[in-house]
């Protein structure tokens, strides 16, 4: 493993256990068994390192969750949620980093990372950063694509607020399925 990869691996652990403000570059340098000069050879600063890690986690998760050929938005959503849970189980540090990022209190770094992710997706010839790759035929014509993209982005960006604050993935899976059920059927009791 080269020095840059070693720094990223150690930094993943550090940022998975600490928010942006409390993560320590000195600890990363020490644990990576490298020098400050070597660190700054690869990364301009802590912010660049953090953005690199979150983008890497996002990219790996999106590759993992790439699901196509579904006729229902809710089946697609459910499969992507399940793929996300599987990804989380197989990549616990990326999962922890993503949870920490979702709760990031430093709004400047939070917005900067989102902007960087949006720019990267835009460079891949997409018109949105919708967290699910859906076909417009899955959605009622009464909803403009821009609204649907914003809606799904809002749901995914705020989904952690709807999930109990624990790391029990089976409990999270249950709660995510409830969210999908509400999206599909609403909260109103159906008349018999």
Order of alpha helices (4+ residues) and beta strands (2+ residues): alpha-alpha-alpha-alpha-alpha-alpha-alpha-alpha-alpha
